[in-house]
Amino acid sequence: MPETRSNMFNDFSRLMNDASEMAHGVRREAEGAIKAQVERFLSAMDVVTREEFEAMREMAIAARDENDRLRKRIEALEAKLGVTSAT
């Protein structure tokens, strides 16, 4: 009788192990399907990536800095010429 219980526990243990592995496989497959669906959805919405956003942000900062530099240069030239700015 003890050997029968041991076999039964071993079988039950294998069954639970197999069920656990199957559950992990189903989880990975579901995650992959959801990720693919979200990527298709975002692609259809024409959403920019973080890298693209950061690159555009840096370009905007550089353009603003250049505008400030040019504004100061124009103001200095106008002051030198004695012209008042229209703004």
MARLO-381753 format. One record per residue: x, y, z of N, C-alpha, C, O in turn. Coordinates in steps of 0.1 Angstrom, whole numbers, padded with zeros to 4 digits, always signed. Layout:
BEGIN
XYZXYZXYZXYZ/...
//
This chain:
BEGIN
+0008-0012+0000+0000+0000+0000+0009+0013+0000+0005+0022-0007/+0019+0013+0008+0028+0026+0008+0033+0028-0006+0035+0040-0010/+0037+0018-0014+0042+0020-0027+0032+0025-0036+0035+0033-0045/+0020+0021-0035+0009+0027-0043+0007+0042-0040+0005+0049-0050/+0007+0045-0028+0006+0060-0024+0018+0068-0030+0016+0079-0035/+0030+0062-0029+0041+0068-0035+0040+0071-0050+0043+0081-0055/+0035+0060-0057+0033+0062-0071+0022+0072-0074+0023+0080-0083/+0011+0072-0066+0001+0081-0068+0006+0096-0066+0002+0105-0073/+0014+0098-0055+0019+0111-0053+0029+0115-0064+0029+0127-0068/+0037+0106-0069+0046+0109-0080+0038+0113-0092+0041+0122-0099/+0027+0105-0095+0019+0108-0107+0012+0122-0105+0012+0130-0115/+0007+0124-0093+0001+0137-0091+0011+0149-0092+0008+0159-0097/+0023+0147-0087+0033+0157-0088+0037+0159-0103+0038+0171-0107/+0038+0149-0111+0041+0151-0125+0030+0158-0132+0032+0167-0140/+0018+0155-0128+0006+0161-0134+0006+0176-0131+0003+0184-0140/+0009+0180-0119+0009+0194-0115+0021+0201-0121+0019+0213-0125/+0032+0195-0123+0043+0200-0130+0040+0203-0144+0043+0214-0149/+0034+0193-0151+0030+0195-0165+0020+0206-0166+0021+0214-0176/+0010+0207-0157+0000+0217-0158+0007+0231-0156+0003+0241-0162/+0016+0232-0147+0023+0244-0145+0031+0249-0157+0031+0261-0161/+0038+0239-0163+0045+0242-0176+0036+0247-0187+0039+0256-0194/+0024+0240-0188+0015+0244-0198+0009+0258-0195+0007+0266-0205/+0007+0261-0183+0002+0274-0179+0012+0285-0183+0008+0296-0188/+0025+0282-0180+0035+0292-0184+0036+0294-0199+0037+0305-0204/+0034+0283-0207+0034+0284-0221+0022+0292-0226+0024+0300-0235/+0011+0290-0220-0001+0297-0224+0001+0312-0221-0003+0321-0229/+0007+0315-0210+0009+0329-0206+0019+0336-0215+0016+0347-0220/+0029+0329-0219+0039+0335-0229+0032+0337-0242+0034+0348-0249/+0024+0328-0246+0017+0329-0259+0007+0341-0259+0006+0349-0268/+0000+0342-0248-0010+0353-0246-0002+0367-0246-0007+0376-0252/+0009+0367-0238+0016+0380-0238+0021+0384-0252+0021+0395-0255/+0026+0374-0259+0031+0377-0273+0020+0382-0282+0022+0391-0289/+0008+0376-0281-0003+0380-0289-0008+0394-0285-0011+0402-0294/-0008+0397-0272-0013+0410-0267-0003+0420-0272-0006+0431-0276/+0010+0417-0270+0020+0427-0274+0020+0430-0289+0021+0442-0293/+0018+0420-0297+0016+0422-0312+0004+0430-0315+0005+0439-0324/-0007+0428-0308-0019+0436-0311-0017+0450-0307-0021+0459-0314/-0011+0453-0295-0008+0467-0291+0001+0474-0301-0001+0485-0304/+0011+0467-0305+0020+0473-0315+0013+0476-0328+0016+0487-0334/+0004+0468-0333-0004+0471-0345-0013+0483-0342-0014+0491-0351/-0019+0483-0331-0028+0494-0327-0020+0508-0327-0024+0517-0332/-0008+0508-0320+0000+0520-0319+0005+0524-0333+0006+0536-0336/+0009+0514-0341+0013+0517-0355+0002+0523-0363+0005+0533-0371/-0010+0518-0362-0021+0524-0369-0024+0538-0365-0029+0546-0372/-0021+0541-0352-0024+0555-0347-0013+0565-0350-0014+0576-0348/-0002+0560-0356+0009+0568-0360+0016+0575-0348+0019+0587-0349/+0017+0567-0337+0024+0572-0325+0039+0572-0327+0044+0562-0332/+0046+0582-0322+0060+0583-0324+0067+0575-0313+0061+0573-0302/+0079+0571-0315+0086+0563-0305+0093+0574-0296+0093+0585-0299/+0097+0569-0284+0104+0577-0274+0116+0584-0280+0119+0596-0278/+0124+0576-0288+0136+0581-0294+0133+0593-0304+0140+0603-0304/+0122+0591-0312+0118+0601-0322+0114+0614-0314+0117+0625-0318/+0106+0612-0303+0102+0623-0295+0114+0631-0289+0114+0643-0290/+0123+0624-0284+0135+0630-0278+0143+0638-0288+0148+0648-0285/+0144+0632-0300+0152+0638-0311+0145+0652-0315+0152+0662-0316/+0132+0651-0316+0125+0664-0320+0125+0674-0308+0126+0686-0311/+0125+0669-0296+0126+0678-0284+0139+0685-0284+0140+0697-0282/+0150+0678-0287+0164+0684-0287+0165+0694-0299+0171+0704-0297/+0158+0691-0310+0159+0700-0322+0151+0713-0318+0155+0724-0322/+0140+0712-0311+0132+0723-0307+0140+0732-0297+0139+0744-0298/+0147+0726-0288+0155+0733-0278+0166+0741-0285+0168+0752-0283/+0172+0734-0295+0183+0740-0302+0178+0752-0311+0184+0762-0311/+0166+0750-0317+0160+0761-0325+0157+0773-0316+0159+0784-0320/+0151+0770-0304+0147+0781-0295+0160+0789-0290+0160+0801-0290/+0171+0781-0287+0183+0788-0283+0189+0796-0295+0194+0807-0292/+0188+0791-0307+0193+0799-0318+0184+0812-0320+0190+0822-0323/+0171+0810-0319+0162+0822-0320+0166+0833-0309+0166+0845-0312/+0168+0828-0297+0172+0838-0286+0185+0845-0290+0187+0857-0288/+0195+0837-0295+0208+0843-0298+0206+0853-0310+0212+0864-0309/+0198+0850-0320+0196+0859-0331+0188+0871-0326+0191+0882-0331/+0178+0869-0317+0171+0881-0312+0180+0891-0305+0179+0903-0307/+0189+0885-0297+0198+0894-0290+0208+0901-0299+0211+0913-0298/+0212+0894-0310+0221+0900-0320+0213+0912-0327+0219+0922-0330/+0201+0909-0331+0193+0919-0338+0191+0931-0329+0192+0943-0333/+0188+0929-0316+0186+0940-0307+0199+0948-0305+0198+0961-0305/+0210+0942-0305+0223+0949-0304+0225+0957-0316+0230+0968-0315/+0222+0951-0328+0224+0959-0341+0215+0971-0342+0219+0982-0346/+0202+0969-0337+0193+0980-0338+0197+0991-0328+0195+1003-0331/+0202+0987-0316+0206+0997-0307+0218+1005-0313+0219+1017-0310/+0227+0998-0319+0238+1004-0326+0234+1014-0336+0240+1025-0338/+0224+1011-0344+0219+1019-0355+0209+1030-0350+0205+1039-0357/+0204+1028-0338+0194+1037-0332+0180+1034-0338+0172+1044-0338/+0177+1022-0342+0164+1018-0347+0156+1012-0335+0162+1004-0328/+0143+1015-0335+0135+1009-0325+0128+0997-0331+0124+0997-0342/+0127+0986-0323+0121+0974-0328+0106+0975-0329+0099+0983-0322/+0100+0968-0339+0085+0969-0341+0077+0961-0331+0065+0964-0329/+0084+0953-0323+0076+0945-0313+0078+0950-0300+0072+0945-0290/
//
